[in-house]
Amino acid sequence: MRSGPLPLGAPVRRTRADVFDDAVLDSAQRLQRLHRPALDAVSFAVQQIPDDLEQLRARATGELLADGGIPMGRLDERDGRVVIVVFRRVVEQFAGRDIPLADAVHDAIVELVASWLHWDPEAVDPHYGRFD
């Protein structure tokens, strides 16, 4: 049975998507603090799953892959802007029970930023890979 509306100011249960979005925001803010000028043209976005899993799987070389060969994100470059898109369901599945979600999100983003900048992930963030 459903209850009535929540009282004003009552805490609302956060969804998994909310928690994931916050992890992406935290990671993006950390990297922007570390590399402000280099990341000024970068935006971050979340997508539920890749648009075309089979096509992405076939051309996924050079991308951070979850188990099964599905990329955890992609780089979109348009008009001098870069959008780093993180695939929520793929990263959540990769994190599973052994890896904290925030660490999996951060490492996925670090890998994508490193790929775009042509840097080693450790140069992007020394905390990269701490769940290994």
C-alpha positions in Angstrom: 0.0 0.0 0.0 1.3 3.4 -0.9 1.6 6.1 1.7 0.8 9.8 1.3 3.2 12.4 0.1 6.4 13.0 2.1 6.4 15.9 4.5 8.4 18.9 3.3 12.0 18.6 4.1 11.9 14.8 4.6 14.8 12.9 3.1 13.9 11.3 -0.2 15.5 7.9 -1.1 18.2 8.4 -3.7 18.1 6.2 -6.7 21.0 4.2 -8.1 21.1 6.7 -11.0 21.4 9.6 -8.5 24.3 7.9 -6.7 26.0 7.2 -10.1 25.5 10.8 -11.3 27.0 12.1 -8.1 30.0 9.8 -8.5 30.5 11.1 -12.1 30.3 14.7 -10.9 32.7 14.1 -8.0 35.2 12.5 -10.4 34.9 15.2 -13.0 35.3 17.9 -10.4 38.4 16.2 -9.0 40.0 15.9 -12.5 39.1 19.5 -13.4 40.8 20.7 -10.2 43.9 18.7 -11.1 44.0 19.7 -14.7 42.0 22.9 -15.1 43.3 24.3 -18.3 43.5 21.0 -20.1 39.9 20.0 -19.2 38.2 23.4 -19.8 36.7 22.1 -23.1 35.5 18.8 -21.6 31.9 18.0 -20.5 30.8 14.9 -18.7 27.6 12.9 -19.4 25.9 9.7 -18.3 24.2 7.3 -20.7 22.3 4.2 -19.5 23.9 1.8 -22.0 25.7 2.2 -25.3 23.5 2.9 -28.2 24.7 -0.1 -30.3 26.4 -2.7 -28.2 27.4 -4.9 -31.0 28.9 -2.2 -33.1 30.8 -0.7 -30.1 32.1 -4.1 -29.1 33.5 -4.6 -32.6 35.4 -1.3 -32.6 36.3 -1.1 -28.9 40.0 -1.1 -29.3 41.6 1.6 -27.2 38.7 2.0 -24.9 38.4 0.9 -21.3 36.4 -2.3 -21.5 34.3 -4.1 -18.9 34.2 -7.8 -18.8 32.7 -9.1 -22.0 34.3 -6.4 -24.2 31.7 -3.7 -23.7 33.1 -0.2 -23.4 32.5 1.7 -20.1 32.3 5.0 -21.9 33.2 6.9 -25.0 34.6 10.2 -26.2 32.5 12.5 -28.4 34.4 15.3 -30.0 32.3 18.0 -31.7 33.0 21.6 -32.6 36.1 21.8 -30.4 34.3 20.4 -27.4 34.8 17.0 -25.9 32.1 15.1 -24.1 33.1 12.1 -22.0 30.1 9.8 -21.8 30.0 7.1 -19.1 27.8 4.1 -19.5 26.0 3.7 -16.2 24.8 0.1 -16.4 28.2 -1.2 -17.8 30.2 0.5 -15.0 27.7 -0.7 -12.3 28.1 -4.2 -13.6 31.9 -3.9 -13.7 32.0 -2.6 -10.2 29.8 -5.4 -8.8 30.5 -6.3 -5.2 34.3 -6.2 -5.3 34.9 -2.6 -6.4 33.4 0.5 -4.9 31.2 2.2 -7.4 32.9 5.6 -7.0 36.3 4.0 -7.7 35.0 2.2 -10.8 33.4 5.4 -12.1 36.5 7.4 -11.4 38.8 4.9 -13.1 36.6 4.8 -16.2 36.6 8.5 -16.4 40.4 8.7 -15.9 40.9 6.1 -18.7 38.8 8.2 -21.0 40.5 11.5 -20.1 43.9 9.8 -20.5 43.0 8.4 -23.9 41.9 11.9 -25.1 45.0 13.6 -23.7 47.3 10.8 -24.8 48.6 10.5 -21.2 49.1 7.6 -18.9 46.1 7.2 -16.5 48.5 7.7 -13.6 49.5 11.1 -15.0 45.8 12.1 -15.1 45.3 11.0 -11.4 47.7 9.3 -9.1 44.8 7.6 -7.4 44.0 5.7 -10.6 43.6 2.0 -10.1 43.5 1.9 -6.3 40.9 -0.9 -6.3 43.4 -3.3 -8.0 
